[in-house]
Every structure is written in structure tokens, then in C-alpha cells.
Amino acid sequence: NESEHISVTEFPKLLESLGSTYCEEEHRRTIKKISSVDDASSDKVITRKAFIGWYIEWLFGDGDSEEETDDESTAGADVTDSSDAAA
């Protein structure tokens, strides 16, 4: 189905049409993570389902970089929580 996916080259245009700012450096990893190869054309594509899942998490999630941001936030929160409980 043509309407069920977009080419990875259309990702910046789609993101901007939704009122968001596309940043090649920031979204390069995102495209790699959510894209797949279309069996019929062998092109790299992003399915509607993959895009919507990522976009909702990106808008309402707790950070852009799960690995770095979560580790730092969790470590800081744990230290603060422990100090408050001991005091």
C-alpha cells in the first residue's frame, strides 16, 4: 500500500508539515531506527505505524535520547530521593 508508508527522503517534509522542526543530526538515528526495506521496491521506507509510534513518544516522552537522558535523570533523582529520605 502506497499510503501505508513513506520514503525516508520524505521524513523531513512530513515532520515539518506537522509543525515540528527537522534536524538532520538529531533525526538521522530516528530514521535508521524506524525505517525498514520495502519488499516490493527495495527502498527504505517508514511505515505509518512506525512513524506514529515514534512521533507520539517523541512528543510526549521524557527525552530525545533515552540512553543518555534517562541515565542522567535517574541517577540525579535517585541521589536526591535518598538524601531527602535520610534527612
Order of alpha helices (4+ residues) and beta strands (2+ residues): beta-alpha-alpha-beta-beta-alpha-alpha
